[in-house]
């Protein structure tokens, strides 16, 4: 099935401190604002925040496992981090197919994350390749 402009997926997600710690192990970004409660208390956030790039992994999960799914190749992803995100809170990732280029088999998506209050915490754009879906 070919995807058309307007196609939308929403996915709820949350991360634990253990997830953040694993992300630290992989990236070696051990900024204490992400894991040290005492340090984070001295910042404007008052408690540890998640890495922005960890929160953006929801888009990879959606695109790689839901739609377009297997065969998806990420070409680019922009992200603007608008509000801090915290472990153990529920967020909603939303992707909307904005444009399709059938000749090049590419789709351009808006990518957003909302907190439980409905506030936008992250926004961006993804460009994907999929031979069969676009």
C-alpha contacts under 8 A as a table, 3 or more apart, distances in Angstrom:
res1	aa1	res2	aa2	distance
1	X	132	X	7.75
1	X	133	X	6.31
2	X	132	X	6.83
2	X	133	X	4.40
2	X	134	X	5.70
3	X	7	X	6.63
3	X	68	X	7.90
3	X	133	X	5.60
3	X	134	X	6.03
4	X	7	X	5.91
4	X	97	X	7.05
4	X	99	X	7.87
4	X	100	X	6.83
4	X	134	X	7.75
5	X	96	X	7.77
5	X	97	X	5.02
5	X	98	X	5.12
5	X	99	X	5.52
5	X	100	X	6.48
6	X	96	X	6.02
6	X	97	X	5.33
6	X	98	X	6.11
7	X	96	X	5.69
7	X	97	X	5.24
8	X	94	X	7.11
8	X	95	X	5.64
8	X	96	X	4.44
8	X	97	X	6.46
9	X	62	X	7.81
9	X	94	X	5.75
9	X	95	X	5.46
9	X	96	X	6.74
10	X	92	X	6.53
10	X	93	X	5.56
10	X	94	X	4.47
10	X	95	X	6.64
11	X	62	X	7.42
11	X	92	X	5.52
11	X	93	X	5.14
11	X	94	X	6.56
12	X	90	X	6.66
12	X	91	X	5.56
12	X	92	X	4.29
12	X	93	X	6.20
13	X	58	X	7.55
13	X	90	X	5.68
13	X	91	X	5.39
13	X	92	X	6.21
13	X	93	X	7.49
14	X	87	X	6.84
14	X	88	X	5.85
14	X	89	X	5.75
14	X	90	X	4.91
14	X	91	X	6.17
15	X	19	X	5.92
15	X	20	X	7.28
15	X	87	X	5.24
15	X	88	X	5.79
15	X	89	X	7.42
16	X	19	X	5.08
16	X	20	X	6.54
16	X	87	X	5.06
16	X	88	X	5.45
17	X	20	X	4.92
17	X	21	X	6.12
17	X	35	X	7.55
17	X	87	X	5.94
17	X	88	X	7.76
18	X	21	X	4.95
18	X	22	X	6.20
19	X	22	X	5.10
19	X	23	X	6.23
20	X	23	X	4.99
20	X	24	X	6.23
20	X	34	X	7.36
20	X	35	X	7.67
20	X	50	X	6.57
20	X	51	X	7.45
20	X	54	X	7.61
21	X	24	X	4.94
21	X	25	X	6.30
21	X	35	X	7.39
22	X	25	X	4.94
22	X	26	X	6.30
23	X	26	X	5.13
23	X	27	X	5.99
23	X	28	X	7.85
23	X	29	X	8.00
23	X	54	X	7.11
24	X	27	X	5.27
24	X	28	X	5.06
24	X	29	X	5.27
24	X	30	X	5.56
25	X	28	X	5.45
25	X	29	X	7.80
30	X	34	X	7.17
30	X	35	X	7.72
31	X	34	X	6.00
31	X	35	X	7.61
32	X	35	X	5.30
32	X	36	X	4.97
32	X	39	X	6.35
32	X	40	X	6.95
32	X	48	X	7.89
33	X	36	X	6.08
33	X	37	X	7.64
33	X	39	X	6.41
33	X	40	X	4.84
33	X	43	X	7.80
33	X	47	X	7.64
33	X	48	X	5.20
33	X	49	X	6.32
34	X	40	X	7.51
34	X	48	X	4.79
34	X	49	X	5.10
34	X	50	X	5.72
34	X	51	X	6.70
35	X	40	X	7.84
35	X	48	X	5.68
35	X	49	X	7.77
36	X	39	X	5.37
36	X	40	X	6.00
36	X	48	X	6.55
37	X	40	X	5.03
37	X	41	X	6.00
37	X	47	X	5.75
37	X	48	X	5.88
38	X	41	X	5.23
38	X	42	X	7.02
39	X	42	X	5.49
39	X	43	X	7.14
40	X	43	X	5.24
40	X	45	X	6.66
40	X	46	X	5.47
40	X	47	X	4.79
40	X	48	X	5.20
41	X	44	X	7.77
41	X	45	X	7.08
41	X	46	X	4.02
41	X	47	X	5.22
41	X	48	X	7.75
42	X	46	X	6.29
43	X	46	X	5.55
43	X	47	X	7.78
45	X	48	X	7.13
45	X	49	X	7.25
45	X	84	X	7.47
48	X	86	X	6.90
49	X	84	X	6.19
49	X	85	X	5.63
49	X	86	X	4.90
49	X	87	X	7.15
50	X	54	X	6.89
50	X	55	X	7.01
50	X	84	X	7.41
50	X	85	X	5.61
50	X	86	X	5.49
50	X	87	X	6.51
51	X	54	X	5.21
51	X	55	X	6.60
52	X	55	X	5.24
52	X	56	X	6.40
52	X	81	X	6.60
52	X	85	X	7.79
53	X	56	X	4.93
53	X	57	X	6.55
54	X	57	X	5.35
55	X	58	X	6.34
55	X	85	X	7.69
56	X	59	X	5.96
56	X	60	X	7.65
56	X	79	X	7.61
56	X	122	X	7.90
57	X	60	X	5.16
57	X	61	X	6.40
58	X	61	X	5.02
58	X	62	X	6.20
58	X	93	X	6.45
59	X	62	X	5.06
59	X	63	X	6.02
59	X	93	X	7.16
59	X	95	X	7.56
59	X	111	X	7.18
60	X	63	X	5.22
60	X	64	X	5.67
61	X	64	X	5.38
61	X	65	X	5.73
61	X	66	X	7.41
62	X	65	X	5.62
62	X	66	X	5.10
62	X	67	X	6.36
62	X	69	X	7.72
63	X	66	X	5.76
63	X	67	X	5.06
63	X	68	X	5.56
63	X	69	X	5.56
63	X	72	X	6.85
64	X	67	X	6.77
64	X	68	X	6.85
64	X	69	X	4.52
64	X	70	X	5.86
64	X	71	X	7.74
64	X	72	X	6.07
65	X	68	X	7.71
65	X	69	X	4.70
65	X	70	X	6.52
66	X	69	X	4.93
68	X	71	X	7.66
68	X	72	X	6.13
68	X	130	X	7.10
68	X	133	X	6.33
69	X	72	X	5.83
71	X	130	X	6.04
71	X	131	X	7.60
72	X	128	X	6.65
72	X	129	X	5.89
72	X	130	X	5.02
73	X	128	X	5.70
73	X	129	X	5.04
73	X	130	X	6.43
74	X	77	X	7.65
74	X	126	X	7.59
74	X	127	X	6.46
74	X	128	X	4.80
74	X	129	X	6.49
75	X	126	X	7.50
75	X	127	X	5.32
75	X	128	X	5.31
75	X	129	X	6.77
76	X	125	X	7.96
76	X	126	X	5.53
76	X	127	X	5.16
76	X	128	X	7.15
77	X	124	X	7.00
77	X	125	X	5.62
77	X	126	X	4.33
77	X	127	X	6.53
78	X	124	X	4.91
78	X	125	X	5.24
78	X	126	X	6.51
79	X	122	X	6.61
79	X	123	X	5.58
79	X	124	X	4.29
79	X	125	X	6.93
80	X	122	X	5.60
80	X	123	X	5.35
80	X	124	X	6.03
81	X	84	X	7.47
81	X	121	X	6.19
81	X	122	X	4.68
81	X	123	X	6.86
82	X	120	X	6.98
82	X	121	X	4.83
82	X	122	X	5.45
82	X	123	X	7.63
83	X	120	X	7.41
83	X	121	X	4.59
83	X	122	X	7.08
84	X	121	X	6.87
85	X	89	X	7.98
85	X	121	X	7.24
86	X	89	X	6.11
89	X	115	X	8.00
89	X	116	X	7.91
90	X	115	X	6.78
90	X	116	X	6.35
91	X	113	X	6.65
91	X	114	X	5.69
91	X	115	X	4.74
91	X	116	X	6.10
92	X	113	X	5.46
92	X	114	X	5.18
92	X	115	X	6.51
92	X	116	X	7.76
93	X	111	X	7.39
93	X	112	X	5.75
93	X	113	X	4.44
93	X	114	X	6.60
94	X	111	X	5.94
94	X	112	X	5.19
94	X	113	X	6.18
95	X	109	X	6.16
95	X	110	X	5.60
95	X	111	X	4.67
95	X	112	X	6.43
96	X	109	X	5.22
96	X	110	X	5.27
96	X	111	X	6.81
97	X	100	X	7.58
97	X	107	X	6.64
97	X	108	X	5.93
97	X	109	X	4.33
97	X	110	X	6.60
98	X	107	X	7.47
98	X	108	X	5.62
98	X	109	X	5.25
98	X	110	X	6.60
99	X	107	X	5.71
99	X	108	X	5.12
99	X	109	X	7.10
100	X	105	X	7.59
100	X	106	X	5.92
100	X	107	X	4.54
100	X	108	X	6.47
100	X	134	X	6.26
101	X	104	X	5.63
101	X	105	X	5.76
101	X	106	X	5.12
101	X	107	X	6.26
101	X	134	X	6.74
102	X	105	X	4.70
102	X	106	X	6.51
102	X	134	X	5.22
103	X	106	X	7.95
104	X	129	X	7.85
105	X	129	X	5.63
105	X	130	X	5.63
105	X	131	X	5.30
105	X	132	X	7.45
105	X	133	X	7.38
105	X	134	X	4.65
106	X	127	X	6.86
106	X	128	X	5.46
106	X	129	X	4.48
106	X	130	X	6.34
106	X	134	X	5.73
107	X	127	X	5.79
107	X	128	X	5.29
107	X	129	X	6.52
107	X	130	X	7.95
107	X	134	X	6.32
108	X	125	X	7.05
108	X	126	X	5.71
108	X	127	X	4.55
108	X	128	X	6.46
109	X	125	X	5.58
109	X	126	X	5.10
109	X	127	X	6.39
110	X	123	X	7.54
110	X	124	X	5.98
110	X	125	X	4.55
110	X	126	X	6.44
111	X	123	X	5.62
111	X	124	X	5.00
111	X	125	X	5.30
111	X	126	X	6.75
112	X	120	X	7.09
112	X	121	X	7.61
112	X	122	X	5.50
112	X	123	X	4.35
112	X	124	X	6.36
113	X	120	X	5.93
113	X	121	X	5.59
113	X	122	X	5.06
113	X	123	X	6.51
114	X	117	X	7.69
114	X	118	X	5.35
114	X	119	X	5.29
114	X	120	X	4.51
114	X	121	X	5.51
114	X	122	X	7.23
115	X	118	X	5.28
115	X	119	X	5.44
115	X	120	X	6.61
115	X	121	X	6.59
116	X	119	X	7.36
120	X	123	X	7.29
129	X	134	X	7.58
130	X	133	X	5.55
130	X	134	X	6.00
131	X	134	X	6.37
